[in-house]
C-alpha cells in the first residue's frame, strides 16, 4: 500500500528513511533543494536564482524551473530527479513545510494512506504574512508596471528574443502579454484596497480581497524577471500572501494590529504595528485514511477544522513510565541571563553526577551560554536544541543517545502568536478582541504526593487562555516526549518551567552553582594539587582557612561556599574536624545528616577545621 508520511524537518525524514531502508521497504524522501554543499545534503540545484525567488515567496517550479538552463541535468540527477523518485516510491516522506506549500491533495495523489506526525495545525492551516513595508514596495512596483510607458509597450509587442539572441515575431505573445497586463491591473486594485485597510485599521479585523482571478500562464516568471530587473528587495516573503489572496486561496484574511512598547521612551509609550495575515485551508483529500500522530492534538479542534468526524484512536489506559519525568517550578525565559542559565545547568549536572550523556532543550538565544560552560560540565552535554527548531518535537535521537534530558524554560509567545492561532482554528471573533494578561494559578502533585498550588502567567479570557496553553504546553510536552519515558531504554527528563506540564513537581528549588562556586571549586583543586607535592600523598585535604585565604574572602563566607559545594556533592570531609576533599562522599559517609545549610554540626568550633 502506498503511503505519504509527514514529519517536521528534513532531519526527521533522514531518521525515518534509515528505518525503512533497513527493513528493505521502498521509501524515498522529498529532497531539500540545495544550491550549496552542506553536511547533511549535496548540491542538487545549480541555479541560485531559485533561492532568491523562493525567499520572496514565488513558487520555484513556475518561476525558475521551466526556463532554467540546468533543467536537463536537474531532471537526470538533481532536484527534479529526486522529486520524481519521491513521487514514485511506495512510502513517500515529506516535511510539514512542503506539505503545507504544495498541498495535501497534490502530494497525496492516489495514495490511500497518509499520516502527519506532530504539529498538525501547521499542515492543515498553513499561514503567511505581509508587512506594511513589503506591501508598500509591491504596490510601488505594480503601479510602475501598469503606468510606466516603458513597460506598457512590452504588453503589446509580439517580439521574442531567443536564448541565441535572435528576435522573432509571434502574434500569440500579444494575447499572452495582454492577459498578464489585465492580471497586473487586478493585482493593483487588490493591493490598493489592502493598503487602505491596513492604514485605517485600529484593531485586529477581517479583510477580504475585492478581486480573485486565475493567473495567466507565465505570470509568476514574468513577476520574477521584472523584479530582478528593477532590483526590488523585500523584508520577508510577501508574494506568498499576495498570490494566495489574488487567486482566492485564502481561507481567512486578517489585519492584525498590536501595540508595542517603544524602547527608551517614557513608560506607557506604545506604537501600533500592523500586518496582513492569511491562512490557507489544506484539508486531506476525500477518500483517504489519514492518521494524525500528535500527542498535543485535540479531537474537538480537529473536527472543527475538518468539518467532520475524527476518530480518537488513542489506546485506552495509561502506559506506566519506565523513566522519570519531573518538574521544578522555575521558569527560564529568553531574557534569563546566561550566567543564571549556566548556574542552573551546573547545579543539575551536579545533582545527576552519574549522567554522562545529557541533552538540553531551551531557547535559541541561550544556546551560546551553554558553549561557555567549563569543560567538566560542557563535555557531558552531547546534544542541544531549541524551541521551534523541529528537532525538539519529533527526533528520536535524544533518548537513543542521552541518559538525561534537561528541558529548560517555557516558550513564552507574544500576543500576535495567540491571535494567529485563534485565526487558524476559526475563532475569528476572539482573535479580534484583546485579553488581559496576568498571574494565574494551577495545582500540581509533588513528588512526595502532596497537592501544591503554583502560579504562572497567562490570559484571563477563556479562549485566549486555551489558545495560549495549547501553543506553550504543546512545545514543552513534545520536548519532554523526547525522553520516551514509557520505554525501558528511554531516559529521564527534568523540566524547569512555570507552565503546567502534567508532571509531578519537585517541591524544592533547583540546585545552582554560580561562577563564585566554580572559582572556589577550582581553587580547591589547585590547593590539593599543591598539597600533593608538599606533604604525604594520603593527606590531600584543604582547610576552610586555606580556601578563605586563596579566595580572598572572610572565613564565614568560605564556610558558606564550602557547604554549598558539599551539598552539590562536589567536595566532602572524612570527619567533622578533617579538611575538604574533592568529589562526593563515599557511600559509608552518606548517612551523616548535615543541617539545612549543608554543615555537619558535630564540629563545635569551625576555626579548628582543616588538616
NORLINSUL-V602282 format. One line per field, one symbol per residue. phi: phi as a letter, one per 30 degrees, with the letter a starting at -180 (. if undefined). A space follows every 10 residues. Layout:
phi=???
//
This chain:
phi=.dbcccbdbd dddddddedd dddhcdbacd dddbcbdbdc acdbbccddd dddddcjddd dddcddcddc edddddbced dddddddddd cccbdedddd ddjdddddhc ddbbbbcihd deddbecabb dddddddddd ddeddcbdee dddddcdcdb cdddidcbcb dddddddddd dddddddddd dddddddddd dcbdadbbdd bbbcddeidd ddedddeddd hdccdbbddd ddddddcidd dbbbcccbcb dddideejdb bdcbadbbbc dbddddiccb cccbdcdcdd dddddchadb ddcdedibdd dcbdbbbcdb cbcdcddedd dddddeeddd dcddccbccb badddcdedd dcddedcddd ccababdjdj ddcbdcdedd cccabcccjc ddcdeedded ddddcjdddd ddcdbdcadb bbcbcddcic cbcbcbbacd dedddddddd dddddddddd dddhddcdcd bdbcccacdd cicdcddadd dbbddddddd dddddddddd dddcbeddcc dbdddddddd dhbdeddddd ddddddddic babdadccdc bdjddeedcd ddcdddcicc ddcdbddcdk d
//
